[in-house]
Amino acid sequence: MSAVDERRTERVLAWTGPDPPRVDAAHVTLRPDRLRARGTSAVAGYAVDWALDTGAGWVTRSLSVRARGDGFVRSLELGRDADGAWSAVRAQDGQPAAGLDVAGLDGALDCDLGLCPFTNTMPVLRHDLVARARRGQDHGVDLVMAWVAVPDLTVEVSRQRYTPLGPAPDGGAMIGFASGDFETTIEFDRDGLVRDYPGLASRLPV
């Protein structure tokens, strides 16, 4: 293994969210072209645990999610193989696991976990959007995501657009996000991690 392969940055992150009132936390290991992370999310009615692993280019390899709430326990194993084929297996309340329809995900490289401020990171890193925003390069990128609804843990195709808008403090960047009729501007730090996502999550000092 080369010195480049061994370089890594460890980050511990926490956010609060207003709708629903929520606390999220994540531990992430960032390497030069990939990451591994695990996290939690807690609201009044349920809690979610997740673990994410990417390959080179920050392309999703696996996302494991567990949701536990009043009267239910669910799990999802979402994966993308080396040939780009996605799979999703969901289980609920002790019943046998069943595969979900993943039609439409051909060409998708990323997962996007609902209400989770971490999973915006991969496309930002892959397309170097923090640096591009700081240089004033405002050409957007269109993406297809495997979007996971919580707490249902179902999978849908989500078409999203990320547009670098300009610099933010301490080496960060402002990046426009759009999906369907929804649009907002997200603030990322220098590592491509969400600092403020209006209406979804604001970073806490840790």
C-alpha positions as CSV (number, residue, x, y, z in Angstrom):
1,M,0.0,0.0,0.0
2,S,1.4,3.4,-0.9
3,A,1.6,6.5,1.3
4,V,-1.1,8.0,-0.8
5,D,-3.4,5.1,0.0
6,E,-2.7,5.4,3.7
7,R,-3.6,9.0,4.0
8,R,-6.9,9.5,5.9
9,T,-8.9,12.1,7.8
10,E,-11.1,11.1,10.7
11,R,-14.1,13.4,11.5
12,V,-16.8,13.2,14.1
13,L,-19.9,15.2,13.2
14,A,-23.2,16.1,14.8
15,W,-26.2,18.1,13.5
16,T,-29.6,19.1,14.7
17,G,-32.7,19.2,12.5
18,P,-36.0,21.1,12.9
19,D,-38.5,19.0,10.9
20,P,-38.9,16.6,12.5
21,P,-36.9,17.7,15.6
22,R,-33.9,15.5,15.3
23,V,-30.3,14.9,16.3
24,D,-27.8,13.2,13.8
25,A,-24.3,12.1,14.4
26,A,-21.7,10.5,12.2
27,H,-18.1,9.2,12.3
28,V,-16.4,9.3,8.9
29,T,-13.0,8.2,7.6
30,L,-12.0,10.2,4.5
31,R,-9.3,8.8,2.2
32,P,-8.0,10.5,-1.0
33,D,-10.7,8.9,-3.2
34,R,-13.1,7.0,-1.0
35,L,-14.8,7.1,2.5
36,R,-16.4,4.9,5.1
37,A,-18.9,6.2,7.6
38,R,-21.4,5.2,10.2
39,G,-24.1,7.3,11.9
40,T,-27.3,7.6,13.8
41,S,-30.4,9.7,13.7
42,A,-33.0,10.1,16.5
43,V,-36.4,11.6,16.4
44,A,-39.4,11.3,18.8
45,G,-40.9,8.2,17.1
46,Y,-37.9,6.2,15.9
47,A,-34.1,5.9,15.6
48,V,-32.0,5.0,12.6
49,D,-28.5,3.5,12.5
50,W,-26.6,3.4,9.2
51,A,-23.2,2.3,7.8
52,L,-21.9,3.4,4.4
53,D,-18.9,2.2,2.4
54,T,-17.7,3.6,-0.9
55,G,-15.1,2.4,-3.5
56,A,-12.8,4.5,-5.6
57,G,-14.3,7.8,-6.8
58,W,-16.6,7.9,-3.7
59,V,-18.9,5.5,-5.6
60,T,-21.3,3.7,-3.2
61,R,-20.6,0.1,-2.6
62,S,-23.0,-0.6,0.3
63,L,-25.4,1.2,2.7
64,S,-26.8,-0.7,5.6
65,V,-29.7,0.9,7.5
66,R,-31.7,-0.2,10.6
67,A,-34.8,1.7,11.8
68,R,-36.4,1.0,15.2
69,G,-39.6,2.7,16.4
70,D,-42.8,2.2,18.3
71,G,-43.9,-1.2,17.2
72,F,-41.6,-1.8,14.3
73,V,-38.1,-2.9,13.4
74,R,-36.8,-2.6,9.8
75,S,-33.6,-3.1,8.0
76,L,-32.2,-2.4,4.5
77,E,-29.1,-3.7,2.7
78,L,-28.5,-1.5,-0.4
79,G,-25.5,-2.4,-2.6
80,R,-23.9,-1.5,-5.9
81,D,-21.5,-4.1,-7.4
82,A,-18.4,-3.6,-9.5
83,D,-20.5,-3.8,-12.7
84,G,-22.8,-1.0,-11.6
85,A,-25.8,-3.2,-10.8
86,W,-27.8,-2.2,-7.7
87,S,-29.6,-4.5,-5.2
88,A,-31.8,-3.8,-2.3
89,V,-33.0,-6.3,0.3
90,R,-35.5,-5.1,3.0
91,A,-36.7,-6.9,6.2
92,Q,-39.4,-5.9,8.7
93,D,-40.5,-7.1,12.1
94,G,-38.8,-10.5,11.8
95,Q,-40.3,-11.4,8.5
96,P,-38.2,-13.0,5.7
97,A,-36.1,-10.4,3.8
98,A,-37.4,-9.5,0.3
99,G,-35.7,-7.8,-2.6
100,L,-36.9,-4.4,-3.7
101,D,-37.4,-3.1,-7.3
102,V,-34.3,-1.0,-8.2
103,A,-35.3,-0.4,-11.8
104,G,-34.1,3.0,-13.0
105,L,-30.8,3.1,-11.1
106,D,-28.6,2.2,-14.1
107,G,-25.9,4.8,-14.1
108,A,-26.4,5.9,-10.5
109,L,-23.3,6.1,-8.4
110,D,-24.6,7.4,-5.1
111,C,-27.1,6.6,-2.3
112,D,-29.0,9.3,-0.6
113,L,-30.4,8.5,2.9
114,G,-33.5,10.5,3.7
115,L,-33.1,13.3,6.3
116,C,-29.4,12.4,6.5
117,P,-27.0,15.4,6.0
118,F,-24.0,13.2,5.4
119,T,-25.0,11.5,2.1
120,N,-24.7,14.8,0.1
121,T,-20.9,14.5,0.5
122,M,-20.1,11.9,-2.2
123,P,-21.1,13.8,-5.3
124,V,-19.5,17.0,-3.9
125,L,-16.2,15.2,-3.5
126,R,-16.4,13.3,-6.8
127,H,-17.0,16.5,-8.8
128,D,-14.7,18.7,-6.7
129,L,-17.5,21.1,-6.2
130,V,-16.0,22.9,-3.2
131,A,-12.9,23.9,-5.2
132,R,-15.0,24.7,-8.2
133,A,-17.3,26.9,-6.1
134,R,-14.4,28.8,-4.6
135,R,-13.0,29.4,-8.2
136,G,-16.3,30.7,-9.4
137,Q,-16.9,27.8,-11.7
138,D,-20.7,27.6,-11.6
139,H,-21.5,24.7,-14.0
140,G,-23.9,22.3,-12.4
141,V,-23.9,18.5,-12.5
142,D,-27.0,16.3,-12.9
143,L,-27.1,13.0,-11.0
144,V,-29.3,10.0,-10.4
145,M,-29.4,8.7,-6.8
146,A,-30.7,5.6,-5.0
147,W,-32.9,7.5,-2.4
148,V,-33.8,5.7,0.8
149,A,-37.0,6.9,2.6
150,V,-37.0,6.8,6.4
151,P,-38.3,5.2,8.5
152,D,-40.0,3.1,5.7
153,L,-36.6,2.1,4.2
154,T,-37.9,1.9,0.7
155,V,-35.8,2.8,-2.3
156,E,-36.7,5.3,-5.1
157,V,-34.9,6.9,-8.0
158,S,-34.1,10.5,-7.3
159,R,-32.8,12.9,-9.9
160,Q,-30.7,15.7,-8.4
161,R,-28.7,18.7,-9.5
162,Y,-25.7,20.2,-7.7
163,T,-24.4,23.7,-8.7
164,P,-21.3,25.4,-7.2
165,L,-22.3,28.9,-6.2
166,G,-19.4,30.5,-4.4
167,P,-17.1,30.4,-1.3
168,A,-18.1,29.9,2.3
169,P,-15.9,30.7,5.4
170,D,-12.9,28.6,6.4
171,G,-12.4,27.0,3.0
172,G,-15.9,25.9,2.5
173,A,-18.4,26.5,-0.3
174,M,-22.0,27.2,-1.1
175,I,-23.6,24.7,-3.4
176,G,-27.1,24.8,-4.9
177,F,-29.2,21.6,-4.6
178,A,-32.3,20.9,-6.6
179,S,-34.5,17.8,-6.9
180,G,-37.9,18.0,-8.5
181,D,-39.6,21.2,-7.3
182,F,-37.3,21.5,-4.3
183,E,-34.3,23.9,-4.3
184,T,-32.0,25.1,-1.6
185,T,-28.4,26.3,-1.0
186,I,-26.3,24.0,1.2
187,E,-23.1,25.2,3.0
188,F,-20.2,22.6,2.9
189,D,-16.9,22.8,4.8
190,R,-13.5,22.3,3.1
191,D,-13.8,18.5,3.3
192,G,-17.1,18.5,1.4
193,L,-19.2,17.8,4.6
194,V,-22.5,19.6,5.2
195,R,-22.3,22.5,7.6
196,D,-25.8,23.9,7.1
197,Y,-28.7,22.5,5.1
198,P,-31.6,24.9,5.5
199,G,-34.6,23.2,7.0
200,L,-32.8,19.9,7.3
201,A,-29.7,20.1,9.5
202,S,-27.2,22.5,11.1
203,R,-23.8,21.4,12.4
204,L,-23.1,21.4,16.1
205,P,-19.6,22.0,17.5
206,V,-18.0,18.7,18.6
